[in-house]
């Protein structure tokens, strides 16, 4: 039996889902640079924008779980349902909250000790769609061709095999 740390490193679905999320977040920096012609590393830690990294995280993880456990498994069904909730929330509730914050910010000047409300909270449907496609496009090839971080560490000789 392997240690909990090694077991965590062997969870390819988790790591490739996170890689999809990171790829989506990094692509925001590239999009900011190309489209708006400005270097803005703040987009790496902000919510909202193109593409949705939450969507990439969930769909990438769900696709990896489906690949590993079977697309007919209960675990994949749960992951898929979570995807639907997060994607709906990102383009519905969170987007509406951001639009409401934008309206509130135009009503009056905030007191000196308060910042304006954060407006970029959710995503457009296109941002969610692109993020949800990016997830499996990153996670599935990574899972199939590379495997887990544990397999990589053993391949590179950082950890003993077995």
Sine and cosine of phi, psi and omega as CSV:
sin_phi,cos_phi,sin_psi,cos_psi,sin_omega,cos_omega
0.00,0.00,0.72,-0.70,-0.03,-1.00
-1.00,0.05,0.31,-0.95,0.00,-1.00
-0.94,0.34,0.36,-0.93,0.02,-1.00
-0.85,0.53,-0.59,0.81,0.02,-1.00
-0.90,0.44,-0.69,0.73,0.03,-1.00
-0.93,0.36,-0.59,0.81,0.04,-1.00
-0.89,0.46,-0.64,0.77,0.04,-1.00
-0.90,0.43,-0.64,0.77,0.04,-1.00
-0.93,0.38,-0.35,0.94,-0.01,-1.00
-1.00,0.00,0.03,1.00,-0.02,-1.00
-1.00,0.05,0.99,0.11,-0.04,-1.00
-0.88,0.48,-0.59,0.80,0.00,-1.00
-0.88,0.48,-0.69,0.73,0.03,-1.00
-0.89,0.46,-0.78,0.62,-0.10,-0.99
-0.93,0.38,-0.60,0.80,0.02,-1.00
-0.97,0.24,-0.49,0.87,0.15,-0.99
-0.90,0.44,-0.70,0.72,0.06,-1.00
-0.90,0.43,-0.60,0.80,0.05,-1.00
-0.90,0.44,-0.63,0.78,0.05,-1.00
-0.90,0.44,-0.67,0.74,0.04,-1.00
-0.88,0.47,-0.73,0.68,0.01,-1.00
-0.89,0.45,-0.63,0.77,0.03,-1.00
-0.89,0.45,-0.69,0.72,0.03,-1.00
-0.89,0.46,-0.69,0.73,-0.02,-1.00
-0.91,0.41,-0.67,0.74,0.04,-1.00
-0.91,0.41,-0.56,0.83,0.00,-1.00
-0.91,0.40,-0.43,0.90,0.07,-1.00
-0.88,0.47,-0.61,0.79,0.03,-1.00
-0.91,0.42,-0.69,0.72,0.03,-1.00
-0.90,0.43,-0.69,0.73,0.02,-1.00
-0.89,0.47,-0.67,0.74,0.03,-1.00
-0.87,0.50,-0.66,0.75,-0.02,-1.00
-0.94,0.35,-0.69,0.72,-0.06,-1.00
-0.98,0.22,-0.76,0.66,-0.10,-0.99
-0.97,0.23,-0.72,0.69,-0.08,-1.00
-0.99,-0.17,-0.08,1.00,0.03,-1.00
0.81,0.59,0.70,0.72,0.06,-1.00
-0.58,-0.81,0.54,-0.84,0.06,-1.00
-1.00,0.01,0.92,-0.38,-0.07,-1.00
-0.68,-0.73,0.99,0.15,-0.03,-1.00
-0.90,0.43,-0.19,0.98,0.05,-1.00
-0.87,0.49,-0.46,0.89,-0.02,-1.00
-0.90,0.44,-0.29,0.96,0.01,-1.00
-0.94,0.35,-0.37,0.93,-0.04,-1.00
-0.85,-0.53,0.10,0.99,0.00,-1.00
-1.00,-0.08,0.41,-0.91,0.08,-1.00
-1.00,0.07,0.27,-0.96,0.04,-1.00
0.98,0.20,0.05,-1.00,0.06,-1.00
1.00,-0.07,0.11,-0.99,-0.06,-1.00
-0.99,-0.15,0.77,-0.64,-0.21,0.98
-1.00,0.03,0.15,-0.99,0.02,-1.00
-0.97,0.24,0.91,-0.41,0.01,-1.00
-0.96,0.28,-0.49,0.87,0.08,-1.00
-0.89,0.46,-0.67,0.75,0.03,-1.00
-0.90,0.44,-0.68,0.74,0.02,-1.00
-0.89,0.46,-0.68,0.73,0.02,-1.00
-0.86,0.51,-0.78,0.63,-0.08,-1.00
-0.94,0.33,-0.71,0.71,-0.03,-1.00
-0.94,0.33,-0.57,0.82,0.06,-1.00
-0.91,0.42,-0.70,0.71,0.02,-1.00
-0.91,0.40,-0.69,0.73,0.00,-1.00
-0.89,0.46,-0.69,0.72,0.01,-1.00
-0.89,0.45,-0.66,0.75,0.02,-1.00
-0.90,0.43,-0.66,0.75,0.05,-1.00
-0.89,0.45,-0.66,0.75,0.05,-1.00
-0.87,0.48,-0.66,0.75,0.01,-1.00
-0.90,0.43,-0.68,0.73,-0.05,-1.00
-0.98,0.22,-0.73,0.68,-0.14,-0.99
-1.00,-0.06,-0.30,0.95,-0.09,-1.00
0.96,-0.27,0.66,-0.75,-0.03,-1.00
-0.96,0.27,-0.06,1.00,0.08,-1.00
-0.98,-0.21,0.11,0.99,-0.05,-1.00
-0.99,0.15,0.41,-0.91,0.06,-1.00
-0.90,0.43,-0.57,0.82,0.01,-1.00
-0.90,0.43,-0.66,0.75,0.06,-1.00
-0.91,0.42,-0.64,0.77,0.02,-1.00
-0.86,0.51,-0.70,0.72,0.03,-1.00
-0.89,0.46,-0.72,0.70,0.01,-1.00
-0.89,0.46,-0.66,0.75,0.01,-1.00
-0.90,0.44,-0.67,0.74,0.03,-1.00
-0.89,0.46,-0.66,0.75,0.05,-1.00
-0.88,0.48,-0.62,0.78,0.05,-1.00
-0.86,0.52,-0.74,0.67,-0.03,-1.00
-0.86,0.50,-0.66,0.75,0.00,-1.00
-0.91,0.42,-0.74,0.67,-0.04,-1.00
-0.91,0.41,-0.69,0.72,-0.01,-1.00
-0.91,0.42,-0.67,0.74,0.04,-1.00
-0.90,0.44,-0.71,0.71,-0.02,-1.00
-0.89,0.46,-0.68,0.74,-0.04,-1.00
-0.89,0.46,-0.67,0.74,-0.05,-1.00
-1.00,-0.06,-0.11,0.99,-0.02,-1.00
-0.92,-0.38,-0.99,0.11,-0.13,-0.99
-0.89,0.45,-0.77,0.64,-0.04,-1.00
-0.91,0.40,-0.61,0.79,0.04,-1.00
-0.91,0.41,-0.69,0.72,0.03,-1.00
-0.88,0.47,-0.63,0.78,0.04,-1.00
-0.89,0.45,-0.63,0.77,0.04,-1.00
-0.92,0.39,-0.66,0.75,0.04,-1.00
-0.91,0.42,-0.61,0.79,0.06,-1.00
-0.91,0.42,-0.67,0.74,0.03,-1.00
-0.87,0.49,-0.64,0.76,0.03,-1.00
-0.88,0.48,-0.67,0.74,0.03,-1.00
-0.90,0.43,-0.72,0.70,-0.01,-1.00
-0.87,0.49,-0.65,0.76,-0.01,-1.00
-0.89,0.45,-0.41,0.91,0.01,-1.00
-1.00,0.07,-0.18,0.98,-0.09,-1.00
-0.95,0.30,-0.66,0.75,-0.04,-1.00
-0.36,-0.93,0.35,-0.94,0.10,-1.00
-0.94,0.35,0.74,-0.67,0.05,-1.00
-0.95,0.32,0.45,-0.89,0.09,-1.00
-0.84,0.54,0.38,-0.93,-0.09,-1.00
-0.85,0.53,-0.50,0.86,-0.06,-1.00
-1.00,0.01,0.10,0.99,0.00,-1.00
-0.83,-0.55,0.60,-0.80,0.10,-1.00
-1.00,0.02,0.40,-0.92,0.12,-0.99
-0.88,0.47,0.39,-0.92,0.03,-1.00
-0.91,0.41,0.57,-0.82,0.05,-1.00
-0.94,0.35,0.79,-0.61,-0.11,-0.99
-0.98,-0.19,-0.49,0.87,-0.07,-1.00
-1.00,-0.02,0.99,0.15,-0.08,-1.00
-0.97,-0.26,-0.66,0.75,-0.11,-0.99
-0.92,-0.38,-0.36,-0.93,-0.08,-1.00
-0.68,-0.73,0.43,-0.90,0.20,-0.98
-0.97,0.25,0.22,-0.98,0.03,-1.00
-0.89,0.46,-0.58,0.82,0.03,-1.00
-0.91,0.42,-0.67,0.74,0.03,-1.00
-0.89,0.46,-0.64,0.77,0.05,-1.00
-0.92,0.39,-0.69,0.73,0.00,-1.00
-0.88,0.48,-0.74,0.68,-0.01,-1.00
-0.89,0.45,-0.69,0.72,0.05,-1.00
-0.88,0.47,-0.65,0.76,-0.04,-1.00
-0.95,0.31,-0.42,0.91,0.11,-0.99
-0.99,0.17,-0.58,0.81,-0.01,-1.00
-0.90,0.44,-0.59,0.81,-0.04,-1.00
-0.82,0.58,-0.87,0.49,0.02,-1.00
-0.91,0.41,-0.50,0.87,0.01,-1.00
-0.93,0.38,-0.42,0.91,0.08,-1.00
-1.00,-0.04,-0.73,0.69,-0.16,-0.99
-0.95,0.32,-0.70,0.71,-0.09,-1.00
-0.92,0.39,-0.75,0.67,0.07,-1.00
-0.88,0.48,-0.62,0.78,0.02,-1.00
-0.89,0.46,-0.71,0.70,0.00,-1.00
-0.90,0.43,-0.70,0.72,-0.07,-1.00
-0.96,0.28,-0.71,0.70,-0.13,-0.99
-1.00,-0.01,-0.45,0.89,-0.06,-1.00
-0.94,-0.33,-0.71,0.70,-0.06,-1.00
1.00,-0.10,-0.61,-0.79,-0.06,-1.00
-0.97,-0.22,0.25,-0.97,0.09,-1.00
-0.84,0.54,-0.52,0.85,0.03,-1.00
-0.90,0.43,-0.69,0.72,0.05,-1.00
-0.89,0.46,-0.65,0.76,0.05,-1.00
-0.89,0.46,-0.71,0.70,-0.01,-1.00
-0.88,0.48,-0.63,0.78,0.04,-1.00
-0.94,0.33,-0.63,0.78,0.03,-1.00
-0.88,0.47,-0.66,0.75,-0.02,-1.00
-0.99,0.14,-0.03,1.00,0.04,-1.00
0.99,0.13,0.23,0.97,0.02,-1.00
-0.98,0.22,-0.44,0.90,0.03,-1.00
-0.74,-0.67,0.54,-0.84,0.03,-1.00
-0.93,0.37,0.52,-0.85,0.03,-1.00
-0.97,0.26,0.68,-0.73,0.05,-1.00
1.00,0.08,0.00,0.00,0.00,0.00
